[in-house]
Amino acid sequence: MEEKSDFLGRESIRKLLFKLSTPVIIGMLVQALYNVVDTLFVGRAYGAESVQAIGGLSIAFPIQMIIMAFGIVLGTGGSSIISRALGAKELKKAERTLGNVFSLSLILSVLIAVPCLLYLDTILEIFGATPGILPYAREYLEYIIGGGFFFVFGVSVQHIVRAEGNARLAMNAMLIGAGLNILLDPLFIFGFGMGVQGAAIATVLSQAVSSGWLLQYCLKGKGAVHFKSRNLKPDPGIIKEIGAIGLGSFVMQASSSLMMVFVYNALANHGGDVAIAVFGIIIKINSFIFLPLLGMAFGLQPIVGYNYGAKQFGRIAEAVKLSLIATTAFGLLGLIVVNLFTEQLLGLFSADPEYLIVGKRAVLIMLLGMPLIGLNIVAITLFQALGKARPSFILSLSRQLLFLIPLVVILPGFYGLDGVWAAYPASDFLAFLLSGLLLFRVYRTFKERAGPSGIGTGPEVVTSGGFE
């Protein structure tokens, strides 16, 4: 069964990146439809109250992302261990990791759900929910939190499946979930007259079906890594390594949600419900650019992990270079397309005149830094795949926590609502500089150690490259 992943060390890097990234990008784009479709149908369902209903889903979104962040911790940490273990022919370690990801998904889901449901209104107020928005946010999140296990499990196992090199299966799982969500949304929202509650139920049911698809794949032993029930027993060493590697991804997601606490409160002070609704829509539009960039990085991770385990450093350097070119080009293309069709995109969700005026201005400013984000994502993914927690953690903190939050606090004092929008491209630029500095050192070291053959000499490349 080990031979199923050996192609990661043999096929051309260009072909591998295309093969592994394309299904992930398609899946990510479809995944982005989950919340977008909910918002689209909810906006149409509530008519004159569309701004408040959209605002409710906007406030709920970062809390939903925190739930999924725990799945990303398990997925990025577990997939890094598994891909390196497969490269080093350590199948038993890969199987122990898979079992621990399963058990941790259930444990974390329960630990998240209980306090969130008990203190939901307080949490929503902290995130900036106004009196008009809070009821909609509460109705939506009660169901999302209750079905949190399906989000944590689904996200984590998608990463594991990709670590085996089976990106197409992960894509199919996302396609099934998103497609079902599109079908169920109008049924529950309009057919059953359930509004935002219907949107949430449709999303949970869709994610449950997607998770079931991934579960049957693992249980039937179709992949390179087999599920064995004895590996459900928590292994402290595996858990520690998963946590250390996945911490960077969690911080990236959690800092995004923490950042939104500051953003939504700033928006409430400088623009009110309309500005909050606009921001929520732009985040959803932005996801169609950002998530494909993330998909390209996910395609990079198993290549780096496997070839690092196999000590083929030249292949890693080539994969990083091609990933940087692709993510930068896609970010630039996304920026151009969104600016050409701003009015049409915003108009899909609401026809409120004030919403459209504020939205056009926000898009023009907020998304200027999109071509720069790819470098930051590639750098984070590289260090995660190498099992290097510290630089991954620092880079994950940089864009949203170290740079964006201070800018969101400072700039509105000088420029009002425009200051909130301008904080985004400014933080993108600063994160670009920091990521470029660290990534260049590592890339140069891999090139030097690879030599003409593309084969390195061993793990000492880590310290000499400044990974630590």
C-alpha positions in Angstrom: 0.0 0.0 0.0 3.0 2.3 0.5 3.4 2.5 -3.3 0.2 4.5 -3.7 2.0 7.7 -2.7 5.4 7.0 -4.4 4.4 9.1 -7.4 4.9 12.2 -5.2 8.7 11.6 -5.5 8.7 10.6 -9.2 6.4 12.7 -11.3 7.4 16.1 -12.7 6.7 18.9 -10.2 4.7 20.9 -12.7 2.4 17.9 -13.4 2.1 17.1 -9.7 1.1 20.7 -8.7 -1.5 20.7 -11.5 -2.7 17.3 -10.5 -3.0 17.9 -6.8 -4.0 21.6 -6.8 -6.7 21.6 -9.5 -9.1 19.4 -7.6 -8.5 21.3 -4.4 -9.1 24.7 -6.1 -12.3 23.4 -7.7 -13.3 22.0 -4.3 -12.4 25.3 -2.5 -14.4 27.3 -5.0 -17.4 25.1 -4.5 -16.8 25.1 -0.7 -17.0 28.9 -0.9 -20.6 28.5 -2.1 -21.7 27.2 1.3 -21.9 30.5 3.0 -22.4 32.5 -0.1 -25.5 30.6 -1.1 -26.9 30.9 2.4 -26.4 34.6 2.3 -27.8 34.9 -1.3 -31.1 33.1 -0.5 -31.4 34.8 2.9 -31.0 38.3 1.4 -33.7 37.5 -1.1 -36.0 36.0 1.6 -36.0 39.0 3.9 -36.7 41.8 1.5 -36.6 45.1 3.4 -34.8 43.5 6.3 -32.1 42.0 4.0 -29.3 44.2 5.4 -30.0 43.0 9.0 -30.3 39.4 7.9 -27.1 39.5 5.8 -25.4 41.3 8.8 -26.5 38.4 11.0 -24.8 35.8 8.8 -21.8 38.1 8.5 -21.4 38.2 12.3 -21.9 34.4 12.4 -19.3 33.7 9.8 -16.1 34.3 11.9 -17.5 32.1 14.7 -18.2 29.4 12.1 -14.6 29.7 10.9 -13.3 29.2 14.5 -15.2 25.9 14.6 -13.6 24.9 11.2 -10.2 26.1 12.5 -10.0 23.1 14.8 -10.5 20.8 11.8 -7.7 22.7 10.0 -5.4 22.2 13.1 -6.0 18.4 12.9 -5.9 18.4 9.1 -2.7 20.4 8.6 -0.9 18.8 11.5 -2.0 15.3 10.7 -1.4 15.6 6.9 2.1 16.9 7.5 3.0 13.9 9.7 1.3 11.5 7.3 3.0 12.8 4.1 6.4 12.8 5.7 5.8 9.3 7.2 4.8 8.0 3.8 7.9 9.5 2.3 10.1 7.8 5.0 8.1 4.5 4.6 6.8 4.7 8.2 3.3 3.4 7.6 2.5 2.6 11.2 3.1 6.2 12.3 0.8 7.3 9.5 -2.0 5.0 10.6 -1.6 6.1 14.3 -2.0 9.7 13.1 -5.1 9.0 11.2 -6.8 7.3 14.2 -5.9 10.1 16.5 -7.3 12.7 14.0 -10.6 10.7 14.2 -10.8 10.7 17.9 -9.7 14.3 18.4 -12.4 15.4 16.0 -15.1 14.2 18.3 -13.5 15.4 21.5 -12.8 18.9 20.2 -16.4 19.2 18.8 -18.0 18.6 22.1 -15.6 20.9 23.9 -16.4 23.7 21.5 -20.2 23.3 21.4 -21.0 23.4 25.1 -19.6 26.8 26.1 -20.6 28.4 22.7 -24.2 27.4 23.1 -24.3 28.5 26.7 -22.9 31.9 26.1 -24.0 32.5 22.5 -25.6 36.0 22.9 -22.6 37.3 24.8 -20.2 35.9 22.2 -22.2 37.6 19.4 -22.2 40.9 21.2 -18.4 40.7 21.6 -18.1 40.1 17.8 -20.0 43.4 17.2 -23.6 42.2 16.7 -26.0 45.2 16.9 -29.6 44.8 18.3 -31.0 44.5 14.8 -28.5 41.9 13.7 -28.2 39.7 16.8 -31.4 37.7 16.5 -30.5 36.5 12.9 -27.0 35.6 13.9 -28.3 33.6 16.9 -30.8 31.6 14.9 -28.2 30.7 12.4 -25.4 29.7 14.8 -27.5 27.5 17.1 -27.7 24.9 14.4 -24.2 25.4 13.0 -22.6 24.9 16.5 -24.8 21.9 17.2 -23.5 20.2 14.0 -19.9 21.3 14.6 -18.6 17.8 14.5 -19.3 17.4 10.8 -17.3 20.6 10.1 -14.3 19.6 12.2 -14.2 16.0 11.0 -14.9 16.9 7.3 -12.2 19.6 7.1 -9.6 17.5 8.9 -10.1 14.3 6.8 -10.0 16.3 3.6 -6.4 17.3 4.5 -5.5 13.7 5.3 -6.8 12.4 2.0 -4.8 15.1 0.2 -1.7 14.0 2.1 -2.0 10.6 0.4 -2.1 12.4 -2.9 -5.8 11.7 -3.5 -6.9 15.3 -4.0 -9.7 14.3 -6.3 -11.6 12.4 -3.6 -11.4 15.4 -1.3 -12.8 17.5 -4.1 -15.6 15.1 -4.7 -16.5 15.3 -1.0 -16.7 19.1 -1.2 -18.7 19.0 -4.4 -21.2 16.6 -2.9 -21.7 18.8 0.2 -21.9 22.1 -1.7 -24.2 20.7 -4.4 -26.6 19.4 -1.7 -26.5 22.7 0.1 -27.5 24.6 -3.0 -30.5 22.2 -3.4 -31.6 22.2 0.2 -31.3 26.0 0.9 -34.3 27.1 -1.1 -36.3 24.1 0.2 -35.7 25.0 3.9 -35.6 28.8 3.5 -38.6 29.3 1.2 -40.4 25.9 1.1 -40.5 25.4 4.8 -40.4 29.2 5.6 -37.6 28.7 8.1 -35.4 31.7 7.0 -31.9 31.8 8.5 -32.6 28.6 10.5 -33.4 26.8 7.3 -30.1 28.0 5.8 -28.2 26.7 8.8 -30.0 23.3 8.8 -29.3 22.9 5.0 -25.6 23.6 5.6 -25.2 21.1 8.5 -27.0 18.4 6.6 -24.8 19.0 3.5 -21.6 18.9 5.6 -22.8 15.7 7.3 -23.2 13.9 3.9 -19.8 15.2 2.8 -18.2 13.9 6.0 -20.0 10.5 5.6 -18.5 10.2 2.1 -15.0 10.7 3.5 -15.6 8.3 6.5 -16.6 5.4 4.2 -13.4 5.9 2.2 -11.3 5.7 5.3 -13.2 2.7 6.8 -13.0 0.6 3.7 -9.2 1.0 3.5 -9.1 2.4 0.0 -6.1 4.8 0.6 -2.4 4.4 1.4 -3.2 4.8 5.1 -5.6 2.3 6.6 -8.0 3.1 9.5 -7.6 0.7 12.5 -9.8 1.1 15.6 -6.9 0.5 18.0 -5.3 3.8 16.7 -8.3 5.8 18.1 -6.5 5.7 21.5 -4.9 9.1 22.0 -1.1 9.1 21.5 0.5 12.0 23.4 3.4 12.2 21.0 1.2 12.3 17.9 -1.2 14.8 19.5 1.7 17.1 20.5 3.1 17.0 17.0 -0.3 17.6 15.4 -0.8 20.5 17.7 2.6 22.0 17.2 2.4 21.9 13.4 -1.3 22.8 13.1 -1.1 25.7 15.6 0.0 28.0 12.8 -3.1 27.2 10.8 -5.3 27.6 13.8 -3.8 30.9 14.7 -4.3 32.0 11.1 -8.0 31.2 11.3 -8.6 32.2 14.9 -6.7 35.5 14.3 -9.0 36.1 11.4 -12.0 35.7 13.7 -10.3 37.8 16.4 -9.6 40.5 13.8 -13.2 40.6 12.9 -14.1 41.5 16.5 -12.1 44.7 16.0 -13.4 45.2 12.4 -17.0 44.7 13.2 -16.8 47.0 16.2 -15.0 49.7 14.1 -17.7 49.2 11.3 -20.5 49.6 13.9 -19.0 52.9 15.1 -18.2 54.3 11.6 -20.8 52.8 9.3 -23.5 50.9 11.2 -25.5 47.9 9.9 -24.9 48.7 6.3 -21.1 48.7 6.7 -21.3 45.4 8.5 -23.4 43.8 5.8 -21.0 45.2 3.1 -18.0 43.8 4.8 -19.6 40.4 5.1 -20.4 40.3 1.4 -16.9 41.4 0.4 -15.4 38.7 2.6 -17.5 36.2 0.7 -16.5 37.6 -2.7 -12.9 37.6 -1.5 -13.2 34.0 -0.6 -13.4 33.1 -4.3 -9.9 34.5 -4.7 -8.4 33.6 -1.4 -9.6 30.0 -1.2 -8.1 29.0 -4.6 -4.8 30.4 -3.4 -5.1 28.2 -0.4 -6.0 25.3 -2.6 -2.7 25.8 -4.6 -0.9 25.7 -1.3 -2.7 22.5 -0.2 -1.5 21.0 -3.4 2.0 22.0 -2.5 2.0 20.5 1.0 2.1 16.7 0.2 4.8 17.3 -2.4 7.0 19.1 0.1 6.3 16.7 2.9 7.0 13.6 0.9 10.1 14.9 -0.9 11.5 16.2 2.4 11.1 12.8 3.9 12.8 11.3 0.8 15.6 14.0 0.9 14.9 15.3 -2.6 15.4 19.0 -1.9 15.6 20.1 -5.5 12.1 19.0 -6.1 10.9 21.1 -3.1 12.6 24.2 -4.4 11.0 23.8 -7.8 7.6 23.2 -6.3 7.9 26.4 -4.2 8.9 28.5 -7.2 6.0 27.3 -9.3 3.5 27.8 -6.5 4.6 31.4 -6.0 4.2 32.2 -9.7 0.7 30.6 -9.7 -0.7 32.2 -6.6 0.6 35.6 -7.5 -1.0 35.4 -11.0 -4.3 34.1 -9.7 -4.4 36.9 -7.0 -3.9 39.5 -9.7 -6.5 38.0 -12.0 -9.0 37.9 -9.2 -8.4 41.6 -8.3 -9.0 42.6 -11.9 -12.2 40.5 -12.3 -13.8 41.7 -9.1 -13.1 45.4 -9.9 -14.6 45.0 -13.4 -17.9 43.5 -12.0 -18.2 45.1 -8.6 -21.7 46.4 -9.0 -23.1 43.1 -10.4 -21.5 41.1 -7.6 -22.8 43.3 -4.8 -26.2 43.5 -6.4 -26.7 39.7 -6.2 -27.2 40.0 -2.4 -29.2 43.2 -1.9 -30.5 46.2 -4.0 -30.3 48.7 -1.0 -28.9 51.9 -2.5 -26.7 52.8 0.5 -25.4 49.3 0.6 -24.3 49.5 -3.0 -22.6 52.9 -2.6 -20.6 51.8 0.5 -19.8 48.5 -1.1 -18.3 49.9 -4.3 -15.9 52.1 -2.3 -15.0 49.2 0.0 -14.1 46.8 -2.8 -12.0 49.4 -4.5 -9.8 49.8 -1.4 -9.9 46.5 0.4 -8.8 44.1 -2.3 -5.7 46.0 -3.5 -3.3 43.6 -1.7 -4.7 40.3 -3.2 -1.7 39.7 -5.6 0.6 39.8 -2.5 -1.2 37.2 -0.4 0.0 34.2 -2.2 3.6 34.5 -1.0 2.4 34.5 2.6 0.2 31.4 2.1 3.0 29.5 0.3 5.5 30.3 3.0 3.2 29.1 5.8 2.4 25.9 3.9 6.1 25.2 3.3 7.0 25.4 7.0 4.0 23.3 8.0 4.9 20.6 5.5 8.5 20.6 6.8 7.2 20.1 10.3 8.6 23.5 11.5 6.1 25.0 13.8 7.8 28.2 14.9 8.2 30.0 11.5 4.8 28.8 10.4 3.3 30.2 13.7 5.0 33.5 13.2 3.9 33.9 9.6 0.3 32.9 10.5 0.2 35.6 13.1 1.7 38.3 10.9 -1.0 39.3 8.4 -4.1 39.5 10.5 -3.0 39.6 14.1 0.3 41.5 14.2 -0.4 43.9 11.3 -4.1 44.1 10.5 -5.6 44.5 14.0 -3.3 47.5 15.0 -4.1 49.1 11.6 -7.9 48.6 12.1 -7.6 50.3 15.5 -5.4 53.2 14.3 -6.4 54.1 10.7 -10.2 54.8 11.3 -9.2 57.5 13.8 -7.7 59.4 10.8 -9.8 58.3 7.8 -13.1 57.1 9.3 -14.7 54.2 7.4 -12.0 54.3 4.7 -9.5 53.6 7.3 -11.1 50.2 8.0 -11.0 49.3 4.3 -7.4 50.6 3.9 -6.1 48.4 6.8 -6.4 45.4 4.6 -4.0 46.2 1.7 -1.5 47.8 4.2 -1.4 44.6 6.3 -1.0 42.5 3.1 2.1 44.5 2.1 3.7 44.1 5.5 3.1 40.4 5.6 4.4 40.1 2.1 7.7 41.6 3.2 8.1 39.3 6.2 7.1 36.2 4.4 9.5 37.0 1.5 12.4 37.4 3.9 11.9 33.9 5.5 10.9 32.1 2.4 14.0 33.4 0.4 16.4 32.0 3.0 14.8 28.6 2.9 14.5 28.4 -0.9 18.1 29.4 -1.3 19.3 26.7 1.1 17.3 24.0 -0.7 18.8 25.0 -4.0 22.3 24.9 -2.6 21.9 21.5 -0.9 20.1 19.9 -3.8 23.0 20.1 -6.2 22.7 19.1 -9.9 21.0 15.8 -9.0 18.2 17.4 -6.9 19.1 15.1 -4.0 20.2 16.5 -0.6 22.3 15.2 2.1 20.0 15.0 5.1 18.1 16.9 7.8 21.0 19.3 8.5 19.4 21.4 5.7 16.8 22.5 8.3 19.1 24.3 10.7 21.4 25.8 8.1 18.4 27.2 6.3 17.2 29.1 9.3 14.1 27.0 9.9 14.4 27.1 13.6 
